[in-house]
Amino acid sequence: MTEELKRLLSCLGKLDPEKQRIVLLAYYSGWSREQLSTKLDIPVNTIKTWLRRSLLEIPRVYGTLIRWDECRDVWTTPRMR
């Protein structure tokens, strides 16, 4: 596991478990908002709001420890298992 991925997972750990799941499914697994809505039985607009708020919350909690432009590299690299 890379240091970037460790930092990202640490940041995600501060989110509510349901929001953590949604963020990981959306950005790591590549699920669309519509797929999330259908699979989780949550309205699309709620999914959209939760994703946005979650992505705004993480940098606020960690300050300069992590920036989302750094995290994008983690989402776009091949999956690490």
C-alpha positions as CSV (number, residue, x, y, z in Angstrom):
1,M,0.0,0.0,0.0
2,T,1.5,3.3,-1.0
3,E,1.8,6.2,1.4
4,E,-0.7,8.2,-0.7
5,L,-3.3,5.5,-0.3
6,K,-2.6,5.2,3.4
7,R,-3.2,9.0,3.8
8,L,-6.3,8.8,1.8
9,L,-7.8,5.9,3.8
10,S,-6.9,7.8,7.0
11,C,-8.8,10.8,5.8
12,L,-11.8,8.7,4.7
13,G,-11.8,7.2,8.2
14,K,-13.1,10.5,9.6
15,L,-16.3,10.2,7.5
16,D,-19.6,8.6,8.6
17,P,-19.4,4.9,7.6
18,E,-22.2,5.2,5.0
19,K,-20.5,8.3,3.4
20,Q,-17.2,6.4,3.4
21,R,-18.7,3.6,1.5
22,I,-20.3,6.0,-1.1
23,V,-17.0,7.8,-1.6
24,L,-15.1,4.6,-2.1
25,L,-17.7,3.1,-4.4
26,A,-17.8,6.3,-6.5
27,Y,-14.1,7.2,-6.7
28,Y,-12.3,3.9,-6.2
29,S,-14.7,1.5,-7.8
30,G,-16.0,3.9,-10.4
31,W,-19.7,3.7,-9.7
32,S,-21.8,6.5,-11.1
33,R,-24.3,8.5,-8.9
34,E,-27.1,6.7,-10.7
35,Q,-25.6,3.3,-9.9
36,L,-25.1,4.3,-6.3
37,S,-28.7,5.5,-6.1
38,T,-30.1,2.3,-7.5
39,K,-27.9,-0.1,-5.6
40,L,-28.2,1.7,-2.2
41,D,-31.8,2.9,-2.6
42,I,-30.8,6.5,-2.0
43,P,-32.0,9.4,-4.2
44,V,-29.5,10.6,-6.8
45,N,-29.6,14.2,-5.4
46,T,-28.8,12.9,-1.9
47,I,-25.8,10.9,-3.3
48,K,-24.6,14.0,-5.1
49,T,-24.9,16.1,-2.0
50,W,-23.2,13.5,0.2
51,L,-20.3,13.1,-2.2
52,R,-19.7,16.8,-2.4
53,R,-19.9,17.4,1.3
54,S,-17.6,14.4,2.0
55,L,-15.0,15.7,-0.4
56,L,-15.2,19.1,1.3
57,E,-15.1,17.7,4.8
58,I,-11.9,15.7,4.5
59,P,-9.5,18.5,3.7
60,R,-11.1,20.7,6.4
61,V,-10.5,18.0,9.0
62,Y,-6.9,17.4,8.0
63,G,-5.9,20.9,6.9
64,T,-2.8,20.8,4.8
65,L,-2.1,17.1,5.5
66,I,-3.9,16.2,2.3
67,R,-5.2,18.0,-0.7
68,W,-7.7,16.5,-3.1
69,D,-5.5,17.2,-6.1
70,E,-3.0,14.8,-4.6
71,C,-5.7,12.2,-4.0
72,R,-6.8,12.2,-7.6
73,D,-3.6,10.4,-8.5
74,V,-4.7,7.6,-6.1
75,W,-8.1,7.2,-7.8
76,T,-6.6,7.1,-11.3
77,T,-3.8,4.6,-10.7
78,P,-4.5,0.9,-11.1
79,R,-6.2,-0.7,-8.1
80,M,-3.9,-1.8,-5.4
81,R,-4.9,-5.1,-3.7
